[in-house]
Amino acid sequence: MHLSALAAAAALAVLWLAEGLYPVFAHGRCRRAHGMRNVVLGLINGGARALFFPAALVMVATTTMRFDAGLLRMVPLPPRVEWVMGIVLLDLAGYAWHVASHQWPLLWRFHAVHHHDDAVDSTTAFRFHFGDVMFGSFVTLAVVGVLGLRVEHVLFYELLLIPLSIFHHGNIRLPGRVDRVLSWLIVTPRMHWVHHSRWIAETNSNYSPLFSLWDRVFGTFRLCGDPAGIRFRLEGYADADRATLLGCLATPLLPIKSEPGRDPRLGMDANAPHARSVERRGACPSQCEYSYTGRE
């Protein structure tokens, strides 16, 4: 757990510096406040998770081992194959959970906090409501029990996932060819920017946590040819909701103000063929003055 925290801190430091030097989307004057708010949310989530998850993980993994339970234990596997299967299946479970977070209204209440960020950067990887994190942790524990995974599988997976999540939320430029090559294996920034669009066909795509394989297999892979056309955040949430710590924490307690792809301001389903052109006219109103720099 401590190793994952160190990896996260190192990745955030490197990405934050890179974003400041050469961003793809220009940040306005509120970059520090925006980043601090997201990191504080991450610290709240990490603290809440630390209260139960490590002990619960050890208990579940130890119990399945004691009774030789779990799907992966039904067929003897070489240790290396078991490791690969464990990491791959944890990622598949993460993909399924992410899809559910967009499709089920109760889960979306919490997950909307991640999506109503209007300035996506490396700190957005920490911007989750603690309820979202708690639900996800229980899902991980269930997967560990069903598959019969060991503690080491989960720790290694999170050691990979957390820094790479910071990376693919990053407001950084990669050469197009490099991004395309990497996106055949892992989620890249250009791929994940699309997921943070408020247009439903884009929001409901690119769900993969780590390996991009799942979006390709299940038909949810999508790329945007022009990053300048991506409109971040969710319509319907005011600055008091998305740009304050209290607003982020209170979001699940309030009525759902924007479903994925539903733009209350336009009064239409953003999945409609004509909605995309209407929604993308003009500049995105944002107190952070978050706009495309053309450096991509």
C-alpha positions as CSV (number, residue, x, y, z in Angstrom):
1,M,0.0,0.0,0.0
2,H,2.8,2.4,0.9
3,L,4.6,1.6,-2.4
4,S,1.5,2.5,-4.4
5,A,1.3,5.8,-2.5
6,L,4.9,6.6,-3.3
7,A,4.4,5.6,-7.0
8,A,1.4,7.9,-7.1
9,A,3.2,10.8,-5.5
10,A,6.2,10.4,-8.0
11,A,3.9,10.1,-11.0
12,L,1.9,13.2,-9.9
13,A,5.0,15.3,-9.4
14,V,6.4,14.4,-12.8
15,L,3.1,14.9,-14.6
16,W,2.3,18.2,-12.8
17,L,5.6,19.6,-13.9
18,A,5.2,18.4,-17.5
19,E,1.7,19.9,-17.7
20,G,3.0,23.2,-16.5
21,L,5.7,23.3,-19.1
22,Y,3.8,22.1,-22.1
23,P,0.1,21.5,-21.7
24,V,-2.2,20.5,-24.5
25,F,-5.1,22.3,-22.9
26,A,-4.2,25.7,-21.5
27,H,-5.0,26.1,-17.9
28,G,-6.1,29.5,-16.5
29,R,-5.4,31.2,-13.3
30,C,-7.0,28.6,-11.1
31,R,-4.7,25.6,-11.8
32,R,-3.3,25.4,-8.3
33,A,-6.8,25.7,-6.6
34,H,-8.1,23.1,-9.0
35,G,-5.2,20.7,-8.4
36,M,-5.3,21.2,-4.6
37,R,-9.1,20.4,-4.5
38,N,-8.6,17.2,-6.4
39,V,-5.7,16.1,-4.4
40,V,-7.5,16.8,-1.1
41,L,-10.4,14.6,-2.4
42,G,-7.8,11.9,-3.1
43,L,-6.4,12.2,0.4
44,I,-9.9,11.9,1.9
45,N,-10.5,8.8,-0.2
46,G,-7.1,7.2,0.6
47,G,-7.7,7.8,4.3
48,A,-11.2,6.3,4.3
49,R,-10.1,3.3,2.3
50,A,-7.1,2.7,4.6
51,L,-9.4,2.3,7.5
52,F,-10.8,-1.0,6.2
53,F,-9.5,-2.1,2.9
54,P,-6.0,-3.6,3.8
55,A,-7.4,-5.6,6.7
56,A,-10.4,-6.8,4.7
57,L,-8.2,-7.7,1.7
58,V,-6.0,-9.9,3.9
59,M,-9.0,-11.5,5.5
60,V,-10.7,-12.3,2.2
61,A,-7.5,-13.6,0.5
62,T,-6.5,-15.6,3.5
63,T,-10.0,-17.2,3.8
64,T,-10.1,-18.2,0.1
65,M,-6.6,-19.7,0.4
66,R,-7.4,-21.6,3.5
67,F,-10.4,-23.3,1.9
68,D,-8.7,-23.5,-1.5
69,A,-11.6,-21.5,-3.0
70,G,-11.9,-19.4,-6.1
71,L,-12.1,-19.9,-9.8
72,L,-8.4,-19.7,-10.4
73,R,-7.8,-22.4,-7.9
74,M,-10.1,-24.9,-9.6
75,V,-7.5,-25.6,-12.3
76,P,-3.8,-25.7,-11.3
77,L,-1.9,-23.0,-13.1
78,P,1.8,-22.2,-13.3
79,P,2.6,-19.2,-11.0
80,R,3.4,-16.9,-13.9
81,V,0.1,-17.7,-15.6
82,E,-1.7,-17.2,-12.4
83,W,-0.2,-13.8,-12.0
84,V,-1.0,-12.7,-15.5
85,M,-4.6,-14.0,-15.2
86,G,-5.0,-12.3,-11.8
87,I,-3.9,-8.9,-13.2
88,V,-6.0,-9.2,-16.4
89,L,-9.1,-10.3,-14.6
90,L,-8.8,-7.5,-12.0
91,D,-8.7,-5.1,-14.9
92,L,-11.7,-6.7,-16.6
93,A,-13.6,-6.3,-13.3
94,G,-12.6,-2.6,-13.2
95,Y,-13.9,-2.2,-16.8
96,A,-17.3,-3.7,-15.8
97,W,-17.5,-1.6,-12.7
98,H,-16.8,1.5,-14.6
99,V,-19.5,0.7,-17.1
100,A,-21.9,0.1,-14.3
101,S,-21.0,3.5,-12.7
102,H,-22.2,5.2,-15.9
103,Q,-25.3,3.1,-16.3
104,W,-26.8,2.8,-12.8
105,P,-28.3,6.1,-11.4
106,L,-27.2,5.4,-7.8
107,L,-23.6,4.8,-8.9
108,W,-23.6,7.7,-11.3
109,R,-24.5,10.1,-8.4
110,F,-21.1,9.4,-7.0
111,H,-19.2,8.9,-10.2
112,A,-20.5,12.3,-11.6
113,V,-18.0,14.0,-9.2
114,H,-15.2,12.6,-11.4
115,H,-16.8,13.8,-14.6
116,H,-18.0,17.3,-13.6
117,D,-14.4,18.4,-13.5
118,D,-14.0,21.1,-16.2
119,A,-10.2,21.0,-16.4
120,V,-9.0,17.4,-16.9
121,D,-5.4,16.9,-15.8
122,S,-3.2,14.6,-13.7
123,T,-5.0,15.6,-10.5
124,T,-8.3,14.4,-12.0
125,A,-7.1,10.9,-11.3
126,F,-7.7,11.6,-7.6
127,R,-11.0,13.4,-8.1
128,F,-13.5,10.8,-6.9
129,H,-16.2,10.9,-4.2
130,F,-15.2,8.6,-1.3
131,G,-18.5,6.8,-1.7
132,D,-17.4,5.9,-5.3
133,V,-14.1,4.6,-3.9
134,M,-15.8,2.6,-1.1
135,F,-18.2,0.9,-3.5
136,G,-15.3,0.1,-5.8
137,S,-13.3,-1.3,-2.9
138,F,-16.1,-3.7,-2.0
139,V,-16.2,-4.8,-5.6
140,T,-12.5,-5.5,-5.6
141,L,-12.9,-7.6,-2.4
142,A,-15.7,-9.6,-4.1
143,V,-13.5,-10.2,-7.1
144,V,-10.7,-11.4,-4.9
145,G,-13.0,-13.9,-3.2
146,V,-14.6,-15.2,-6.4
147,L,-11.3,-15.6,-8.2
148,G,-9.3,-16.7,-5.2
149,L,-6.6,-14.0,-5.7
150,R,-3.8,-13.3,-3.4
151,V,-3.0,-10.0,-1.7
152,E,0.1,-9.7,-3.9
153,H,-2.1,-9.7,-7.0
154,V,-4.1,-6.7,-5.9
155,L,-1.1,-4.8,-4.6
156,F,0.8,-5.3,-7.9
157,Y,-2.2,-4.4,-9.9
158,E,-2.7,-1.1,-8.0
159,L,1.0,-0.4,-8.3
160,L,0.5,-0.4,-12.0
161,L,-3.0,1.2,-12.1
162,I,-2.5,4.3,-10.0
163,P,0.5,5.8,-11.8
164,L,-0.9,4.9,-15.2
165,S,-4.3,6.5,-14.2
166,I,-2.5,9.7,-13.4
167,F,-0.7,9.4,-16.8
168,H,-3.8,8.9,-18.9
169,H,-5.6,11.8,-17.2
170,G,-2.6,14.0,-17.9
171,N,-2.8,17.2,-19.8
172,I,0.4,16.3,-21.7
173,R,1.4,16.1,-25.3
174,L,2.5,12.8,-26.8
175,P,3.5,12.4,-30.5
176,G,0.5,11.0,-32.3
177,R,2.3,7.9,-33.4
178,V,3.5,7.1,-29.9
179,D,0.0,7.6,-28.5
180,R,-1.5,5.3,-31.1
181,V,1.1,2.6,-30.5
182,L,0.7,2.8,-26.7
183,S,-3.1,2.8,-27.0
184,W,-3.0,-0.8,-28.4
185,L,-1.9,-1.9,-24.9
186,I,-2.7,0.8,-22.3
187,V,-5.1,3.7,-21.9
188,T,-3.4,6.9,-23.2
189,P,-4.2,10.6,-22.6
190,R,-5.7,11.1,-26.0
191,M,-7.9,8.1,-25.5
192,H,-9.1,9.1,-22.0
193,W,-9.8,12.7,-22.9
194,V,-12.6,11.4,-25.0
195,H,-14.1,9.6,-22.0
196,H,-14.3,13.0,-20.2
197,S,-16.3,14.6,-23.0
198,R,-19.9,15.5,-22.1
199,W,-21.2,14.1,-25.4
200,I,-22.8,10.7,-24.6
201,A,-21.2,8.8,-27.4
202,E,-17.8,9.9,-26.1
203,T,-18.6,9.8,-22.3
204,N,-19.9,6.3,-22.7
205,S,-16.7,5.0,-24.3
206,N,-13.1,4.2,-23.3
207,Y,-14.0,2.7,-19.9
208,S,-10.8,0.6,-19.6
209,P,-8.8,1.3,-16.4
210,L,-5.4,0.0,-17.5
211,F,-5.4,-2.2,-20.6
212,S,-7.2,-0.7,-23.7
213,L,-8.1,-4.3,-24.7
214,W,-11.5,-4.2,-23.1
215,D,-12.8,-1.3,-25.1
216,R,-11.7,-2.9,-28.3
217,V,-13.3,-6.2,-27.4
218,F,-16.6,-4.8,-26.2
219,G,-17.0,-2.1,-28.9
220,T,-16.6,0.9,-26.6
221,F,-13.3,2.1,-28.0
222,R,-13.4,5.6,-29.5
223,L,-10.9,8.3,-30.6
224,C,-11.5,11.9,-31.4
225,G,-9.6,13.2,-34.4
226,D,-9.6,16.8,-33.1
227,P,-9.0,17.3,-29.3
228,A,-10.1,20.9,-29.8
229,G,-13.7,19.6,-30.2
230,I,-13.8,17.9,-26.8
231,R,-16.1,19.6,-24.3
232,F,-15.2,18.6,-20.8
233,R,-17.4,18.7,-17.6
234,L,-21.1,18.0,-17.2
235,E,-23.7,20.6,-18.1
236,G,-26.1,21.4,-15.2
237,Y,-23.6,21.5,-12.4
238,A,-22.7,25.0,-11.3
239,D,-19.3,26.2,-10.1
240,A,-20.6,25.7,-6.5
241,D,-21.0,22.0,-7.3
242,R,-17.8,21.3,-9.3
243,A,-15.3,23.9,-8.2
244,T,-15.6,23.6,-4.4
245,L,-14.6,20.8,-2.1
246,L,-18.0,21.0,-0.3
247,G,-19.8,20.9,-3.6
248,C,-18.0,17.8,-4.7
249,L,-18.7,16.0,-1.4
250,A,-22.4,17.0,-1.6
251,T,-23.0,16.1,-5.2
252,P,-24.4,12.5,-4.5
253,L,-26.8,14.0,-2.0
254,L,-28.4,16.4,-4.5
255,P,-30.7,15.6,-7.4
256,I,-28.9,14.3,-10.5
257,K,-28.3,17.4,-12.5
258,S,-26.8,15.8,-15.6
259,E,-26.9,12.3,-16.8
260,P,-24.2,11.2,-19.2
261,G,-25.0,12.8,-22.5
262,R,-28.0,14.8,-21.3
263,D,-27.6,18.6,-21.6
264,P,-30.3,20.3,-19.6
265,R,-29.3,23.7,-21.0
266,L,-30.1,22.5,-24.5
267,G,-33.1,20.4,-23.5
268,M,-32.1,17.6,-25.8
269,D,-30.4,14.2,-25.7
270,A,-26.7,14.8,-26.7
271,N,-26.7,11.5,-28.5
272,A,-29.1,12.9,-31.1
273,P,-27.4,13.4,-34.5
274,H,-27.8,17.1,-34.5
275,A,-26.8,17.7,-30.9
276,R,-23.1,17.4,-31.4
277,S,-22.8,20.3,-33.8
278,V,-25.0,22.5,-31.5
279,E,-23.1,21.6,-28.4
280,R,-19.7,22.2,-29.8
281,R,-20.2,25.8,-31.1
282,G,-18.2,28.5,-29.5
283,A,-15.9,28.3,-26.5
284,C,-16.6,26.2,-23.4
285,P,-17.5,28.6,-20.6
286,S,-15.1,27.8,-17.7
287,Q,-13.8,29.9,-14.9
288,C,-10.5,28.1,-15.4
289,E,-10.3,29.3,-18.9
290,Y,-9.4,25.8,-20.0
291,S,-8.9,25.8,-23.8
292,Y,-7.1,23.9,-26.5
293,T,-3.5,25.2,-27.2
294,G,-3.0,23.3,-30.5
295,R,0.1,21.7,-29.0
296,E,-0.9,18.1,-29.6
